[in-house]
Amino acid sequence: MFPAGSRRRFLRASSLLAASAALPRWFEMEAAEQPRPRIPHSPNDRPAVALIGCGGMGRADAKNASRFGDIVAICDLDDGRLDEAQQQFPGAKRYRDFRDCVAHPGLHAVINGTPDHWHTLVNLAAVQAGRDVYSEKPLTLTLDEGRRVVQAVRRSSAVFQTGSQQRSDRRFRLAVELVRNGRLGSLRHVTTSLPSGPHGGPFASSEPPPGFDWNFWQGQTALVPYVRERAHGSFRYWWDYSEGTLSDWGAHHNDIALWGIGEPGPVWAEAQALRDPVPGGFSFPGTYWVNYRYANGVTHTCRTVDTEGPAGNVLDPKPGPTQMPNGVLFEGTGGWIFVSRGTIEASDPALLQEPLTVRTWDPYISDDHMGNFFDCLRSRKDPICDAETGHRGVSVCHIGAIALRLGRPVRWNPIRERFEGDREANRQCSREQRRGFDYGMI
């Protein structure tokens, strides 16, 4: 955690070390020597791809994938979103039911851009149909779903990439490479700082928009009247469908934290919401902190950036202002490294600028997350964020969410993937699924 006064030093150093946001020359030279994913030039070398979930992120993923393959099918429960996807991919066949879509003749791969509570059923249906999968993060809604997906991928030998694209970002890779190779001395603490979520409501119900199948969209969750703020862009802020920014940005930053810590998961967690949700409004807390401990002694704080006054506790008994920006901070006995999208900084520029001469750990190297997926479609090797990696990364978020929901500490066994001596916590590893939208539907 930040020692006394170090937040001020961190902010001051951040302004002084802006130049260190650029990648060091030695790292750039090494990266230039790495092979790139092969971009196909032959029409016969372009896999057929389906997009399931045609919202903004799904369409962005499909556009990215169209560098390597052909989008031949699109699927969504909202006619308006299907229309938008059809304009972008005019030759693609339209589907409303994902089970029909994964059965599209000649299909090679599926991009899963559905809301979080649909990820698992769509992913399972796709791999059972013999398709490779690029699935948006967070990989799952529950801990139990993650293990099911991992087992299904192994049985099918599918190539499976989780859309945690920070694993293919050079700055994040550099930070982890330095940490794992002892550049900070002994790693002591990691802070993952996330955006706050909205705090709104109560919201009024209404009739669903024409052409939107609200019943099917709710899937495994309990059937409730349509509320505009529950669907599409704001679904993440409801317990039913997601875990707020904890499993949104947290699936990114906690994945990087886990990569740097080098453990399969925490062994202990506690959490606190800093503002209660409004009855009838967004049900996941917008501001919170979660503290973790790992078997190797490293501690980890995941917290929201302070946008509404004092918020957060970094393994310190007194709440204080959270001043660290959105990103990941690694702190060791020899200094700190902070990394975010577009920025990497250190307590001493030499921590970044001096080449690594002794390595005890080498990372999986990918500079193009979607390109890595398509490269692996041909090699049949695991991509950089396979099903196991995606499951472990979001498990950190799920464990924190369960501690938050229970309002007390929990002890986790990352090998057995069970809470130790805690029946109530273990019950929350899965959720009741609505009849007709459970595992039997696939």
BADRENKOL-687726 format. One record per atom (N, C-alpha, C, O): residue in one letter; y negated, z negated, x. Coordinates in steps of 0.2 Angstrom, whole numbers, plus 2048, in hexadecimal, padded with zeros to 3 digits. Layout:
residues N
AYZX...
***
This chain:
residues 442
M806800804M800800800M7FA800804M7FA7FF80AF7F4801801F7EE801805F7ED7FA807F7EC7F5803P7EC7F980EP7E97F2810P7E27F180EP7DF7F680BA7E07EB80EA7D97E980CA7D47EE80FA7D47EE815G7D07F080BG7CA7F580EG7CC7FC810G7C8800811S7D37FD80FS7D5804812S7D380980DS7D380F80FR7D2808806R7D080D802R7CA810804R7C9816804R7C580B806R7BE80E808R7BF81280ER7BC81780FR7C3810813R7C5814819R7C881A817R7C681F81AF7CC81A812F7D0820810F7CB82680EF7CB82B810L7C6823809L7C2828806L7BD82A80CL7BB83080CR7BB826810R7B6828816R7B982D81AR7B783281CA7C082B81CA7C3830821A7C583781DA7C583C821S7C6837817S7C783D813S7C1842814S7C2848815S7BB83F813S7B5843814S7B484681BS7B284B81CL7B6841820L7B5843827L7BB848829L7BA84C82EL7C1848826L7C684C828L7C7852824L7CD855823A7C2855820A7C385B81CA7C6860820A7CA86481DA7C4861826A7C786782AA7CE86682BA7D286C82BS7D186182AS7D886082BS7DC862825S7E2862825A7D986481FA7DC86781AA7E086E81CA7E4870818A7DD871821A7E0877823A7E7875827A7E787082AL7EC879826L7F287882AL7F1879831L7EE87D834P7F5874835P7F487583CP7F787B83FP7FC87E83CR7F587D845R7F7884848R7FE884849R802889848W80187E84CW80887E84EW80C87F848W812882848F80A87C842F80E87D83CF80E884839F813887837E808887839E80788E837E80B89383BE80E897839M80C891842M80F896846M817895845M81A89A845E81988F844E82088E842E82289183BE82789583AA81D891836A81E894830A81F89B830A82289E82CA81B89E835A81A8A5835A8218A8838A8238AE837E8258A483BE82B8A683EE8318A6839E8378A883AQ8308A2833Q8358A182EQ8368A882AQ8318AB828P83C8A9828P83D8AF824P83A8AE81DP83A8A981AR8388B481AR8358B4813R83B8B680ER83F8BA810P83A8B4808P83F8B7802P83E8BE802P8398C1803R8448C2802R8448C9801R8418CB7FBR8448CA7F6I83C8CF7FBI8398D27F5I83D8D97F3I83C8DD7F8P8408D97EEP8448DF7EDP8408E57EBP83A8E57E8H8428EB7EEH83E8F17EDH8428F67E8H83F8FB7E6S8488F57E8S84C8FA7E4S84D8F77DCS84E8F17DBP84C8FC7D8P84D8FA7D1P8548F77CFP8548F37CAN8598F87D3N85F8F57D2N8608EE7D5N8658EB7D4D85B8EC7D8D85B8E57DBD8568E17D7D8538DC7DAR8558E27D1R8508DE7CDR8548DA7C7R8568DE7C3P8558D47C8P8598D07C3P8568D17BCP8508D17BCA85A8D07B7A8578D07B0A8568C97AEA85A8C47AFV8508C77ACV84E8C07ABV84B8BF7A4V8488C37A1A84D8B97A1A84A8B779AA8468B179BA8478AD79FL8408B2797L83C8AC797L83D8A8790L83C8AB78BI83F8A2791I83F89E78BI83A89878BI83A89478FG835899786G830894786G82A898789G82889878FC82689B784C8218A0786C81A89D786C8158A1785G819897788G812894788G80F89678FG81289A792G809893791G806895796G80A89579DG8098997A1M80D88F79EM81188E7A4M8178937A4M8188967A9G81A89479FG82089879EG81E89F7A0G8218A37A4R8188A279DR8168A979ER8148A97A6R8158AF7A9A8118A47A8A80F8A47B0A8158A57B4A8158A97B9D81A8A17B2D8208A17B6D8248A87B6D8268AB7BBA8248AB7B0A8268B27AFA8238B77B2A8268BC7B5K81C8B77B2K8188BB7B6K81A8BB7BEK81A8C07C1N81A8B57C0N81C8B37C7N8238B67C8N8248BA7CEA8288B57C4A82F8B87C5A82F8C07C4A8338C37C7S82A8C37C1S82A8CA7C0S8298CE7C7S82A8D47C7R8278CA7CCR8268CD7D3R82D8CF7D5R82E8D37D9F8328CB7D3F8398CC7D5F83E8CF7D0F8438D27D2G83D8CE7CAG8428D07C5G83E8D27BFG8388D37BFD8428D57BAD83F8D77B4D8408D37AED8458D07ADI83A8D17AAI83B8CD7A4I83D8D179EI83A8D579CV8438D079DV8478D4797V8478D1791V8498D478CA8468CA790A8468C678AA8418C178AA8408BE78FI83F8BF784I83A8BA783I83C8B677DI83F8B9778C83B8AF77DC83E8AB778C8398A5777C8368A277BD8378A4770D83289F76FD83389D767D8358A2763L831897765L83189575EL82A89675BL82A895755D82689975ED81F89A75CD81E8A275CD81D8A5762D81D8A5757D81B8AC757D8158AE75BD8158B375EG8108AA75BG80A8AB75EG80B8AC766G8098B0769R80F8A7768R8118A776FR8168AD771R8158B0777L81A8AF76DL81E8B476EL81A8BB76EL81B8BF772D8158BB76AD8108C176AD80D8C1771D80C8C7774E80A8BC774E8078BC77AE80C8BE780E80A8C2784A8128BB77FA8178BD784A8188C5784A81A8C8789Q8198C777EQ81A8CE77DQ8158D3780Q8178D8782Q80F8D177FQ8098D5782Q80A8D578AQ8098DA78DQ80C8CF78CQ80D8CF794Q8138D3796Q8138D679BF8198D2792F81F8D6794F8218DA78EF8268D878AP81E8E078DP81F8E4787P8268E6786P8288E8780G82A8E778BG8318E978AG8368E4789G83C8E6788A8348DE788A8398D8788A83B8D7780A8378D877CK8418D677FK8448D5779K8428CD776K8428C977AR8408CD770R83E8C676DR8448C276AR8488C5767Y8448BC76CY8498B7769Y8458B1766Y8408AF769R8488AE761R8458A875FR84A8A2761R84889C762D8508A3761D85589E763D85889F76AD85A8A476CF85789A76EF85989B775F86089C776F86289F77CR86489A772R86B89C773R86D8A3772R8718A6776D8698A776ED86A8AE76ED8678B1774D8698B6777C8618AE777C85E8B177CC8628B0783C8628B5786V8668AB784V86A8AA78AV8708AF78AV8738B078FA8718B1784A8778B6783A8758BD783A8798C2782H86E8BF785H86B8C5786H8708CA78AH8718C7790P8728CF788P8768D378DP8738D5794P86D8D7794G8778D4799G8758D67A0G8708D17A3G86D8D27A8L86F8CB7A0L86A8C67A2L86D8C37A8L8738C17A9H8698C27ADH86A8BF7B4H8688B77B4H86B8B37B6A8618B77B2A85E8B07B3A85A8AE7ADA8578B37A9V8588A87ACV8548A57A7V84E8A17AAV85089D7AFI8488A27A8I84389E7A9I8428997A3I84189C79EN8428937A4N84288E79FN83B88B79FN8398867A3G83688D79BG83088A79AG82E886794G829886791T834884791T83388078BT83087978CT830877792P82E875787P82C86E787P83286A78AP83886C78AD83086478DD835860791D83B85E78DD84085E790H83A85D786H84085B782H845860781H84A85F77EW843866783W84886C782W84B86E788W850872788H84886C78EH84B86E794H85286E795H856873797T855868794T85C867795T86186C791T86586F794L86086C78AL864870786L864878788L86987B788V85E87A789V85D88178BV860882792V864887793N85F87E797N86287E79DN86A87E79DN86D8827A0L86D87A799L87487A798L877880795L87C883797A873882790A87588978DA87588E791A87A893791A87088F796A86F89479AA8758947A0A87889A7A1V87688F7A3V87B88F7A8V88288F7A5V8878927A8Q88388D79FQ88A88E79BQ88B89579AQ891898799A885899799A8868A0798A8868A479EA8868AB79EG8868A17A4G8878A47AAG8818A77ADG8808AB7B1R87B8A47ABR8748A67ADR8728A17B3R87389B7B3D86E8A47B7D86A8A07BCD86489E7B9D8628A17B4V8618987BBV85B8957B7V8568937BCV8578907C1Y8508957BAY84A8927BDY84788D7B7Y8448907B2S8478877B8S8458827B3S83E87F7B4S83E87C7BAE83A87F7B0E83487B7B1E8358737B2E83A8717AFK8318707B5K8318697B6K82D8657B0K8298697ADP82F85F7AFP83485B7B1P83B85D7AFP83B8607A9L84085D7B3L8468607B1L84985D7ABL84C8617A7T8488577A9T84B8547A3T84784F7A0T84184E7A2L84984D79AL846848796L849841797L84583C796T84F841799T85283A79BT85783B7A1T8588407A4L8588357A3L85D8347A9L8648377A8L86683B7ACD8668367A2D86D8397A0D86D8407A0D8728437A2E86884379EE86784A79EE86884D7A5E86B8537A6G86584A7A9G86584D7B0G86C84D7B3G86D8527B6R8708487B2R8768487B5R87A84E7B1R87F8517B5R87984F7ABR87D8547A7R87B85B7AAR87F85F7ABV87585C7ABV8738627AEV8768637B5V8788697B6V87585E7B9V87885F7C0V87F8617C0V8828657C3Q88385E7BBQ88A85F7BBQ88C8667B8Q8908697BAA8888687B3A88986F7B0A8878747B6A88B8797B6V8828737B9V8808787BFV8868797C4V88887E7C6R8898737C6R88E8737CBR8948767C8R89787A7CBR8968757C2R89C8787BFR89B8807BER8A08847BFS8958827BDS8948897BCS89288D7C2S8928937C2S8908897C8S88E88C7CES8888917CDS8868957D1A88488F7C8A87D8927C7A8788917CCA87888B7CFV8748957CEV86E8947D2V8698917CDV8678947C8F86688B7CFF8628877CBF85C8857CFF85D8817D4Q8568877CDQ8508857D0Q84B8817CBQ84A8837C6T84A87B7CDT8458777C9T83E8797CBT83C87A7D1G8398797C6G83287C7C8G82E8777CBG8288777C9S8308737D0S82C86E7D3S82A8727DAS82C8717DFQ8258767D8Q82387B7DDQ81F8787E4Q81E87B7E9Q81D8717E3Q81B86E7E9Q82086E7EFQ81D86D7F5R82686E7EER82B86F7F3R82A8757F7R82D8757FDS82787A7F4S8268807F8S81F8817FAS81D8877FCD81B87C7FAD81487C7FCD814879804D817874805R81187D808R81187B80FR80E874811R811871815R80987380DR80686C80FR80A86680DR80B862811F80E867807F812861806F81886180AF81A85C80CR81B86780CR820867811R81E864818R82286181BL81886681AL816863820L81585C820L817858825A81285981BA81285281AA81984E81AA81984981EV81D851817V82484E817V82784F81DV82B84A820E827855820E82A856827E82785182CE82B84E830L82185082CL81E84B831L82084482FL822840834V820842829V82383B827V82A83A829V82C83582CR82E83F827R83583E828R83783E830R83C83C832N833841834N83484183BN83083C83FN82F83C845G82D83783BG82B83183EG824831841G82182D845R82083683ER819837841R81583183FR81082F842L81682E839L812828837L816821839L81481C837G81A82283EG81E81C840G82381A83AG82681F837S823814838S828812833S82481382CS81F81082BL827817828L824818821L82481181DL82A80E81DR81F80F81BR81E808817R81D80980FR82080680BH81880E80EH81680E807H814815805H811819809V8168177FFV81481E7FCV81081D7F6V8128197F2T80A8207F5T8068207EFT8068277ECT80482B7EFT8088277E6T80882E7E2T80282C7DCT8038287D8S7FD8307DDS7F782F7D8S7F78357D3S7F783B7D6L7F78347CDL7F88397C8L7F28397C3L7EE8347C3P7F083E7C0P7EB83E7BBP7ED83A7B5P7F38397B3S7E88377B2S7E88337ACS7EA8387A6S7E883D7A6G7ED8357A1G7EF83979BG7EA837796G7E6832797P7EA83B790P7E583A78BP7E6834787P7EC831787H7E1831784H7E282B780H7DE82C779H7D882B779G7E282F775G7DF83176FG7E3830768G7E982F769G7E0831763G7E383075CG7E082B758G7DB82875AP7E2829752P7E882D74FP7E683474DP7E183674CF7EC83874CF7EB83F74AF7EE840743F7F383D741A7EB845740A7ED846739A7F384C739A7F385073ES7F784B735S7FD850734S7FA856730S7F585572CS7FE85C730S7FC86172DS80286672CS80786472FE80186C729E807870729E80787472FE802875732P80D876732P80D879738P80A880737P80A883732P80888373DP80588A73CP80A88F73AP81088E73CP808894737P80D89A735P81189C73BP80D89D740G81789D73BG81B8A0740G81D89B745G81F89E74BF81C895744F81E890749F82388B746F822888741D82988B749D82F888746D82F881749D83287F74EW82B87C745W82A875747W830871747W83186D74CN835873742N83B86F742N83F870748N84286B74CF84087774AF844878750F841876756F84487375BW83A876757W83687475DW83786D75EW83886B764Q838869759Q83986275AQ84086075DQ84185B761G84586575CG84B864760G84F85E75FG84F85B759Q85085B764Q854854764Q85084E762Q853849760T84A84F762T846849760T846848758T84784D754A843842756A84384174FA83E84574BA83984774EL840847745L83C84C742L83684873FL83684373BV83084B740V82984773EV82584D73BV82685373DP82084B737P81B850735P81885373AP817850740Y81685A739Y81285D73FY80B85A740Y80785973BV80A859746V803857749V80185C74EV80585D753R7FC85F74ER7FA864753R7FA86275AR7FC86575EE7F885B75BE7F8858762E7FF857764E7FF85576AR804857760R80B856763R80E85C766R81285C76BA80B862764A80F868767A80B86C76CA80586A76EH80E87076FH80B875774H80887177AH80B86D77DG80287277BG7FF86F781G7FE868782G7FD865788S7FF86477DS7FE85D77DS80585977BS80585377AF80A85C77BF81185977AF81285477FF81684F77DR810854785R81285078AR810849789R81384478CY80B848785Y808841784Y80C83D77FY80983877CW81283F77DW81683B778W81C83A77BW82083E77EW81E83377AW82583177CW82B83577AW82F83677DD82A838774D82F83C771D831842775D837844776Y82C845778Y82D84C77BY82C84B783Y82E850786S82A846786S82884678DS82683F78FS82883A78BE82483E795E821837797E81B83879BE8198357A0G81683B797G80F83C799G80E83F7A0G8128437A2T80983D7A3T80883F7AAT80D83D7AFT80E83F7B5L8118377ADL8168357B2L81B83A7B3L81E83A7B9S81D83D7AES8238427AFS8208497B0S82384E7B1D81984A7AFD8168507B0D8148517B8D8188547BCW80E84F7B9W80C84E7C0W81184A7C5W81284B7CAG8138457C1G8188407C5G81E8447C7G8218427CCA8208497C3A82684C7C5A8258507CCA82A8517D0H81F8527CDH81D8567D3H81C8507D9H8208517DEH81784C7D8H8168477DDH81B8427DFH81C8417E5N81F8407DAN82483B7DCN82A83F7DFN82E83C7E3D82B8457DDD8308497E1D82E84A7E8D8338497EDI82884B7EAI82684B7F1I8278447F4I8298447FAA82583F7F1A8268387F3A82D8377F5A82F8347FAL8328397F1L8398387F2L83B83C7F8L83F83A7FCW8388427F8W83A8467FEW838843805W83C84380AG832840805G83083C80BG83383680CG835834812I835832807I83982C808I84082D80AI84282980EG843832808G84A83380AG84F82F807G85582F80AE84E82D801E8538297FDE85482D7F6E8508317F4P85A82C7F3P85C82F7EDP85882C7E7P8588307E2G8558277E8G8518247E2G84F81D7E4G85281A7E9P84B81A7E0P8498137E1P84F80E7DFP8538107DBV84E8087E1V8538027DFV8507FD7DAV8537F97D8W8497FE7D9W8467F97D5W83F7FC7D3W83C8007D7A83D7FA7CDA8377FD7CAA8347F87C5A8377F47C2E82D7F87C5E8297F47C0E8237F97BEE8217FD7C2A8217F87B8A81B7FC7B6A8177F87B1A8197F37AEQ8117FB7B0Q80C7F87ABQ8087FD7A8Q8058017ACA8077FE7A2A80280279FA7FB7FE79FA7FB7F879EL7F68027A0L7F07FF7A1L7EB80079BL7E67FD79AR7EE803796R7EA804790R7EF80678AR7F380B78BD7EF802785D7F4804780D7F380A77CD7ED80B77AP7F880E77AP7F6814776P7F381276FP7F580C76DV7F081776CV7ED816765V7F3817760V7F681C761P7F481275CP7F9814756P7F781A753P7F281C751G7FD81E753G7FC82574FG7F982A754G7F8830752G7F882875AG7F582D75FG7FB82E765G80182D764F7F883176BF7FD832770F80182C772F7FE827773S80782C772S80B826773S80D82477AS80F81F77BF80C82977FF80D827786F806824789F801828788P80781E78CP80081C78FP7FD821794P800824798G7F6821793G7F3826797G7F182379EG7F18277A3T7F181D79FT7F081A7A6T7F58147A7T7F78117A2Y7F88147ADY7FD80F7AEY7FE80F7B6Y7FB8137BAW80380A7B8W80580A7BFW80D8097BFW80F8057BAV81080B7C4V81780A7C5V8188087CCV81680C7D0N81B8037CEN81D8017D4N8258027D5N8298007D1Y8278047DBY82E8057DDY82F8027E4Y82B8027E8R8368017E4R8387FF7EBR83F8037ECR8428057E8Y8408057F3Y8468097F5Y84A8057F9Y8488007FCA8508077FAA8558037FEA853803805A8557FE809N84F808808N84D80880FN847804810N844804816G84580080BG83F7FC80CG8387FF80AG8337FB809V838805809V832808807V830806800V8348067FBT8298057FFT8278047F8T82280A7F6T82080E7FAH82180B7EFH81E8117EDH81B80F7E6H81D80B7E2T8158117E6T8118107E0T80F8167DDT80C81B7E0C8108177D7C80E81D7D3C80981B7CEC80A8167CAR80381E7CDR7FE81B7C9R7F98217C7R7F98267CAT7F68207C2T7F18257BFT7EA8247C3T7E881E7C5V7E78297C4V7E08297C7V7DC8267C2V7DC8277BCD7D78227C5D7D381E7C1D7CD8227BED7C98257C2T7CD8247B8T7C88277B4T7C58237AFT7C08267ACE7C781D7AEE7C48197A8E7C38127ABE7C480D7A7G7C18117B1G7C080A7B3G7C68087B7G7CA80B7B9P7C68017B8P7CC7FE7BCP7D28007B9P7D47FF7B3A7D78027BDA7DD8047BBA7E28047C1A7E18087C6G7E78007C1G7EC8017C6G7ED7FB7CBG7E97F77CBN7F37FB7CDN7F57F57D1N7FA7F87D6N7FF7FB7D5V7F87F87DDV7FD7FB7E2V8007F57E6V7FF7F47EBL8057F37E2L8097ED7E5L8047E77E7L8067E47ECD7FF7E67E3D7FA7E17E5D7F97DD7DED7F97E17D9P7F97D77DEP7F97D37D8P7F37D47D4P7F37D37CEK7ED7D67D7K7E77D77D3K7E67DF7D2K7E67E37D7P7E57E17CCP7E37E87CBP7DC7EA7CEP7D87E57CFG7DC7F07D0G7D67F27D4G7D47F97D2G7D97FC7CFP7CF7FC7D4P7CD8037D3P7D28077D6P7D38077DCT7D480C7D3T7D88117D6T7D48177D8T7D181B7D4Q7D38187DFQ7CE81D7E1Q7D18237E5Q7CE8287E6M7D88227E6M7DB8287E9M7DC82E7E4M7DE82D7DFP7DA8347E7P7DA83A7E2P7E283C7E1P7E68397E4N7E28407DCN7E98437DBN7ED8457E1N7EA84A7E4G7F28427E2G7F68457E8G7FB83F7EBG7FD83B7E7V7FE8407F1V80383C7F4V8008397FAV7FE83D7FFL8008327FBL7FE82F801L80482C804L807827801F80682E80AF80B82A80EF808826813F804828817E80A81F813E80781A818E80D81781CE81281581AG80C818823G811815828G80D81082CG80780F82CT81180E831T80F809836T80A80D83BT80680983EG80A81383BG806817840G80081B83CG7FD81F840G7FF81A836G7F981E833G7FB82082CG80181E829W7F7824829W7F9827822W7F882F822W7F4832826I7FB83281EI7FA83981CI7FA83A814I7FE837811F7F483D812F7F383F80BF7F484680AF7F184A80EV7F8848805V7F984F803V7F88507FCV7FA84C7F8S7F58567FAS7F48587F3S7F485F7F3S7F48627F9R7F38637EER7F386A7EER7EC86C7F1R7E786B7EFG7ED8707F7G7E88727FAG7E586E800G7E0870803T7E7868800T7E5863805T7EA85F809T7EF85D805I7E985E80FI7EE859813I7E9856818I7E685A81CE7E984F818E7E484C81CE7E884681FE7EE84481DA7E5843825A7E983D828A7E483882BA7DE83A82CS7E683282CS7E282D82FS7DF82F836S7DA82D838D7E3833839D7E1836840D7E383D840D7E983F83FP7DE841841P7E0849841P7E684A846P7E984F845A7E784684BA7ED848850A7F384784CA7F884B84EL7F4843847L7FA843843L7FC84A840L80284B840L7F784E83FL7F985483CL7F985A842L7FD85E842Q7F4859846Q7F385F84BQ7F885F851Q7F9864854E7FB859853E800859858E80785C856E809859851P80A861859P810863857P81685E857P81585985BL81A85F853L82085B853L82585D859L827863859T82685985ET82A85B864T831859863T83685B866V83285385FV83985085EV83A850857V83684D853R840853854R84185384DR84885084CR84D85284FT84884C847T84E849845T85084B83ET85584A83BW84B84F83BW84C851834W849858833W843859835D84C85D830D84986382FD849865827D84E863824P843867824P84386881DP84686F81BP84787481FY848870815Y84A876812Y84387A812Y83E87780FI843880814I83C883814I83C88980FI84088D80FS83788880BS83588D806S82E88E805S82A888804D82B894805D824894804D8228987FED81C89A7FDD8278997FAD82689D7F4D82B89B7EFD83189D7F0H82A8967EAH82F8937E6H8328987E2H8398977E1M82F89C7DFM8338A17DAM8368A67DFM83C8A87DDG8338A87E5G8378AD7E9G83D8A97ECG8428AD7EDN83D8A37EDN84389F7EFN8488A07EAN84E8A07ECF84789F7E4F84C89F7DEF84F8A67DEF8558A67DEF84B8AB7DFF84E8B27DFF8528B47E5F8578B77E5D8508B17EAD8538B27F1D85A8AF7F0D85F8B27F2C85A8A97EDC8618A57ECC8658A97E7C86B8A87E7L8628AD7E2L8668B07DDL86B8B57E1L8718B77DFR8698B87E7R86D8BC7EBR8718B97F0R8778BB7F1S86F8B47F3S8738B07F8S8788AB7F5S87D8AA7F8R8768A97EFR87A8A47EBR87A89D7EFR87E8997EEK87589C7F3K8748967F5K86F8927F1K86C8947ECD86F88B7F2D86B8877EED8638887F0D8628887F6P85F8887EBP8588897ECP8558827EEP85987D7EFI84E8827F0I84C87C7F3I84B8767EEI84C8707F0C84B8777E8C84B8727E3C8508737DEC84F8757D8D8568727E0D85C8737DBD85D86E7D6D85886A7D6A86286E7D2A86286A7CCA8638627CEA85F85E7CBE8668617D4E86785A7D6E8608577D8E85E8527D7T85C85C7DCT85685A7DFT8518597D9T84D8547D9G85185D7D4G84D85D7CEG84E8567CAG84A8537C8H8558557CAH85784F7C6H8548497C9H8528447C6R8558487D0R8538427D4R84C8417D3R84A83B7D3G8488477D4G8418467D4G83E8437CDG83A83F7CDV8418467C8V83E8437C1V84183D7C0V83F8397BBS84783B7C3S84A8347C1S84582F7C3S84582A7C0V8418307C9V83C82B7CBV83882A7C5V8368247C3C83682F7C1C83182E7BCC83482B7B6C8318277B3H83B82D7B4H83E82A7AFH83F8227B0H83E81E7ABI8418207B6I8428197B7I83B8157B6I83B8107B3G8368187B9G82F8157B8G82D8157B0G82B8107AEA82F81A7ACA82D81A7A5A8328157A2A82F81279DI8388147A4I83C80F7A0I8398087A2I83980379DA8378077A8A8348007AAA82E7FF7A6A82C7FA7A4L82A8047A5L8248047A1L82580279AL8227FE797R82A805797R82C804790R82F7FD78FR82D7FA78AL8337FB794L8367F4793L8317EF794L8317E9792G82C7F0798G8277EB79AG8297E679FG8277E079FR82E7E87A3R8317E37A8R8347E77AER8357ED7ADP8357E47B4P8397E77B9P8407E97B7P8437E67B3V8427EF7BBV8497F17BAV84C7F27C1V8487F47C6R8527F17C2R8567F37C8R85A7F97C7R85E7F97C2W85A7FE7CBW85D8047CBW8628057D0W8608047D6N8688087CFN86D80A7D4N86D8117D5N86F8157D0P8698147DAP86981B7DAP86F81F7DCP8708257DBI87481B7DEI87B81E7DFI87F81F7D9I8818247D7R87F8197D5R8838197CFR87F81C7C9R88181E7C4E87881D7CAE87381F7C5E87481B7BFE87481D7B9R8748147C0R87480F7BAR86F80A7BCR86E8087C2F86C8077B7F8688007B8F86D7FB7B9F8727FA7B6E86C7F67BEE8707F17C0E8707EB7BBE86A7E87BAG8757EA7B7G8757E47B3G8707E47ADG86E7DF7ABD86E7EA7ABD8697EA7A6D86B7EF7A0D86A7F57A0R86E7ED79BR8717F1796R86B7F4792R86C7FA790E8667F1791E8607F378DE85D7F9791E85C7FF78EA85C7F9798A85A7FE79BA85E80479BA85C80A79BN86580379CN86A80879CN86A80C796N86C812795R869809790R86980C78AR86381178AR863816786Q85E81078EQ85881578EQ85981B793Q85581F794C85F81B796C86182179AC862827796C86282D798S86382678FS86482C78BS86082A784S85E825783R86082F780R85C82E77AR861831774R864836775E86082E76EE863831768E861838767E85B839767Q86583D766Q864844764Q86584575DQ86A84375AR86084975AR86084A753R86684F752R867854755R86A84E74CR86F85274AR86D85974AR86885B747G87185E74DG87086574DG86C867753G86C86D754F869862756F86686475DF868860762F86485E767D86E85E762D87185A768D87685F76CD87586576CY87A85C770Y87D860775Y882865771Y88486A774G88486376BG889867768G88686E766G88A873764M87F86F766M87C875764M87D87B769M87C880767I87F87976FI88187E774I88887E775I88A88277A
***
